[in-house]
Amino acid sequence: MNYSIALVPGDGIGPEVISKTVDVLDLVGDKFGHVFNFVELEAGGRAIDSTGEPLPAATLETARQCDALLLGAVGGPKWETLPGDLRPEKALLGLRAGLGVFANLRPASLLPQLKDACPLKDGVLTASNPEGKANFDILIVRELTGGIYFGERGREGDGKSGESSAFDTEKYSRAEIERVLHVAYDAASKRRGKLCLVDKANVLESSRFWREITMKIAAEHTNIETSYMYVDNCAMQLIRAPCQFDVIVTSNIFGDILSDEASVLSGSIGMLASASIGGKLAGGKYPAGMYEPIHGSAPDIAGKDLANPLAAILSAAMMLRYSFSLEKEAQAIESAVNKTLDSGLRTKDIASRTKNTANEKLVGTNEMAGAVIKALETE
Ligand code: NAD
């Protein structure tokens, strides 16, 4: 099969990790008989430099015609003083909204090989795990195109002393909530069959609405164990007993914060992939799902062969799974990443925090990606 993939390498370490991911995908194509056609596009800081805007219309238009979009990261100190609407990060919101990708899937798991990179003590992880193992495997489903990040906002003043207040609005429609819940229930049915709605229903009306709708949909999914948790409790439970969670579904702002918290538990932000789906995958207009590592452009390590390429490579595996239904191929990438970690290779961000174990070897971006490719060749 032929697939068109829009590539937005972006800024900082983005181009480094994306070029390695393209090598991996090329090999997957050769091995499994697919052709991946890459269309490179500009967004973020690079686009500001060349066109004056973070998301040129041509980028969105072309991305809409592709089968999927793979993004590195955007942003950096060079563009930090620009006004909000001209900042590189504006491109992310524009792409998500423009492609209609309303559900962000962020896996956060602790691989056994990276146990020592997790900041939680072994005892904390094992005590809460029914099997006594030091691991967890969570999928956070975050609503991505609604809520307070997109709601009405502004400043008000009494005219005499200038601005005296500011506001942002959390507003969700029934349809917005229902569609993301369907994605989350579908994911839970393919995993361990547990779903937890995280909200602030003790205070917020919008959360009570989420809860009401979830209860209705839960009644249609009796095979899934549905639970409800306040966001402040969830922030605690994630570091007290992460293994209690399977799928967490939540609003845009809560998902943003909780998924960053969960990312630390996984050892490093350099390991975490994400998929943003919606569009045609959920009955919408545009085909492209958007796949990206959750890390930013990491300007502190850009160009130094220090970036962990695994989050980007694992994002490509998610793309094969969710956008192209190429499960075997996705698993081949994941298995190659696993084997590479088994062999003891570690970029700096995932090296053991507590001890330097004898079988660990510190490597850079190139060597890590090269090892994944080697492992993939023998898959
Ligand atoms: P960041 O994720 O770029 O970096 C945070 C820390 O994690 C840094 O110490 C960095 O070196 C490290 N890190 C990140 N990715 C890594 C990797 N793959 N391997 C090893 N270490 C890694 O977050 P930040 O510093 O807050 O943001 C830097 C820039 O990126 C900002 O301009 C921010 O707005 C932007 N940003 C973009 C995205 C995106 O494009 N999706 C997401 C977050 C931040």
Residues whose N, C-alpha, C, O or C-beta is under 5 A from the ligand:
A	BS01	NAD	G72 A73 V74 G75 G76 I269 G270 P293 I294 H295 G296 S297 A298 P299 D300 I301 L306 A307 N308 D349
